[in-house]
């Protein structure tokens, strides 16, 4: 067990499932968009892949850098940056894997949500994978409370008392189509005792797809 923890750390179990499926090339570069303390970078850092991390919080970026250093990986301000996901300072088609875990549901409205998604899509390489895990209303549609239109009709209070921007299945499928993306697998949702629902939305960029069809 100790060896397993040393290898994967506290990597999200659903990202770990994607890793174990063998669909992520060992040589691809990885971006964690909204990295927090870097827990989802642990495996990739140990594996020796080139890792980049951004977060709007300087403190979070510093913690991610410290994790890299503890794992014996050099950490600099090229690979670890304070930045907004909607404004990434990377070239198009830069990363084979972009991870965005428990971040998108903090979007203020549809414009911010879609700007973040489109920007991550821009920096994702051809045939790359975008892994998103976010709160949704899928399965608890009648249990969430809309909080008014001053932010977005999607801004709601969940039964657990938290407030989030909530997507639904139709919205995710619509965005998948706009991006000209392929679903890497079915959209999966975990219902946590009717208190909140967490959804996995995992996309693959086509070899000849458009960079940002959602903006066209």
C-alpha positions in Angstrom: 0.0 0.0 0.0 2.8 2.4 0.8 4.4 1.8 -2.6 1.1 2.6 -4.3 0.6 5.8 -2.3 4.2 6.8 -3.2 3.4 6.3 -6.9 -0.1 7.9 -7.2 -0.3 10.1 -4.2 -3.8 11.6 -3.8 -4.6 11.5 -7.5 -8.4 11.7 -8.2 -9.7 8.2 -8.5 -11.4 8.9 -11.9 -8.2 10.4 -13.4 -6.4 7.4 -12.1 -8.9 5.2 -13.9 -8.1 7.0 -17.1 -4.4 6.5 -16.5 -4.8 2.8 -15.9 -6.8 2.5 -19.1 -3.6 3.2 -21.0 -5.1 6.0 -23.0 -2.6 8.6 -21.9 0.8 8.4 -23.8 3.8 8.2 -21.4 5.6 10.9 -23.4 2.9 13.5 -23.6 3.1 16.8 -21.7 0.5 17.5 -19.1 -1.3 20.7 -18.0 -3.2 20.8 -14.7 -5.6 23.8 -15.1 -6.6 24.9 -11.7 -4.0 22.7 -10.0 -4.6 23.5 -6.4 -1.9 21.8 -4.4 -1.0 19.6 -7.3 -2.4 16.3 -6.1 -3.4 15.3 -9.7 0.2 15.9 -10.9 1.8 13.4 -8.4 1.7 10.4 -10.8 2.9 12.3 -13.8 5.8 13.9 -11.8 6.9 10.5 -10.5 6.7 9.1 -14.1 9.0 11.8 -15.4 6.5 13.4 -17.8 6.8 17.1 -18.5 4.2 18.8 -16.3 2.8 22.3 -16.2 0.4 23.7 -13.6 -1.7 26.9 -13.4 -3.9 28.3 -10.7 -5.3 31.7 -9.9 -4.0 31.3 -6.4 -0.3 32.0 -5.8 -0.5 29.9 -2.6 -1.8 27.0 -4.6 0.9 27.2 -7.2 3.5 27.4 -4.4 2.1 24.2 -2.9 2.2 22.5 -6.2 5.8 23.5 -6.7 6.7 22.2 -3.2 5.1 18.9 -4.2 7.3 18.7 -7.3 10.4 19.5 -5.2 9.6 16.8 -2.6 9.3 14.3 -5.5 12.8 15.4 -6.7 11.5 17.3 -9.8 12.8 20.8 -10.5 10.1 23.4 -10.2 10.2 26.8 -11.9 7.9 29.6 -12.9 7.8 28.4 -16.5 6.1 25.1 -15.5 4.2 26.5 -12.5 2.3 29.7 -13.1 -0.3 31.9 -11.5 -2.9 32.4 -14.2 -6.6 32.4 -15.1 -7.7 29.4 -17.1 -9.6 31.6 -19.5 -6.3 33.3 -20.4 -3.5 30.7 -20.7 -0.1 31.8 -21.8 0.7 28.7 -23.9 0.9 28.0 -27.6 -1.9 26.2 -29.4 -1.7 22.4 -29.4 0.8 22.3 -26.5 -0.4 19.4 -24.3 -1.3 15.8 -24.8 -3.4 15.9 -21.6 -5.2 18.8 -19.9 -6.7 18.1 -16.5 -9.4 20.3 -14.9 -10.6 18.8 -11.7 -13.3 20.4 -9.5 -12.7 23.9 -11.0 -15.3 24.6 -13.8 -18.2 24.7 -11.4 -16.9 28.0 -9.9 -17.5 29.8 -13.2 -19.6 32.9 -12.7 -21.7 32.3 -15.8 -21.9 30.6 -19.2 -19.5 33.1 -20.8 -16.7 32.4 -18.2 -17.4 28.6 -18.3 -17.1 28.4 -22.0 -14.1 30.7 -22.1 -12.3 28.4 -19.8 -13.2 25.3 -21.8 -12.3 26.9 -25.1 -8.9 28.1 -23.8 -8.1 24.6 -22.5 -9.2 23.2 -25.9 -6.9 25.7 -27.7 -3.8 24.5 -25.9 -4.7 20.8 -26.2 -2.8 18.9 -28.9 -4.4 17.1 -31.8 -5.6 13.7 -30.5 -5.1 15.0 -26.9 -7.4 14.4 -24.0 -9.3 16.9 -21.9 -10.3 15.5 -18.5 -12.9 17.5 -16.7 -14.6 16.6 -13.4 -17.2 19.1 -12.2 -20.4 19.4 -10.2 -23.6 19.0 -12.2 -27.4 18.7 -11.5 -27.6 15.4 -13.4 -29.8 13.1 -11.3 -30.8 15.8 -8.7 -32.4 18.3 -11.0 -35.4 18.7 -8.6 -33.2 19.1 -5.5 -31.2 22.1 -6.5 -32.3 25.7 -5.9 -31.7 28.3 -8.6 -30.3 31.5 -7.0 -31.5 34.0 -9.6 -30.3 35.5 -12.9 -27.9 38.1 -11.6 -25.1 35.6 -12.3 -26.5 32.8 -14.3 -29.6 30.6 -14.4 -27.1 27.8 -13.8 -25.9 29.2 -10.5 -27.6 27.1 -7.9 -27.5 26.0 -4.3 -27.0 22.2 -3.9 -28.6 20.2 -1.1 -25.3 20.1 0.7 -25.5 23.9 1.0 -22.7 24.8 -1.4 -23.3 27.1 -4.4 -22.1 26.1 -7.8 -22.4 26.7 -11.6 -24.3 23.5 -12.5 -24.1 21.9 -15.9 -26.6 19.3 -17.2 -26.2 16.5 -19.8 -27.7 18.5 -22.7 -25.3 21.4 -22.1 -22.2 19.1 -22.0 -23.3 17.4 -25.2 -23.9 20.7 -26.9 -20.4 21.9 -26.0 -18.9 18.6 -27.1 -20.5 19.2 -30.5 -19.4 22.8 -30.7 -15.8 21.8 -30.0 -16.1 19.1 -32.7 -14.8 16.7 -30.0 -15.2 13.0 -29.4 -16.3 11.7 -26.0 -13.6 9.4 -24.8 -16.3 7.5 -22.9 -19.8 8.0 -21.7 -20.4 11.1 -19.5 -20.5 9.6 -16.0 -22.0 11.0 -12.9 -21.7 10.0 -9.2 -24.6 10.9 -7.0 -23.3 11.5 -3.4 -26.4 10.6 -1.4 -28.5 13.3 -3.2 -26.3 16.0 -1.7 -24.3 16.7 -4.8 -23.4 15.1 -8.1 -19.9 15.0 -9.7 -19.7 14.4 -13.4 -16.7 13.2 -15.6 -16.6 14.9 -19.0 -13.7 13.5 -20.9 -13.0 14.6 -24.5 -10.6 13.7 -27.2 -9.5 16.3 -29.8 -9.7 15.0 -33.4 -6.6 14.7 -35.6 -8.0 17.3 -38.1 -10.6 19.1 -35.9 -10.9 22.8 -35.6 -9.0 24.6 -32.9 -11.9 26.6 -31.5 -15.2 26.0 -33.3 -17.1 27.2 -30.3 -16.0 30.7 -31.1 -16.9 30.6 -34.8 
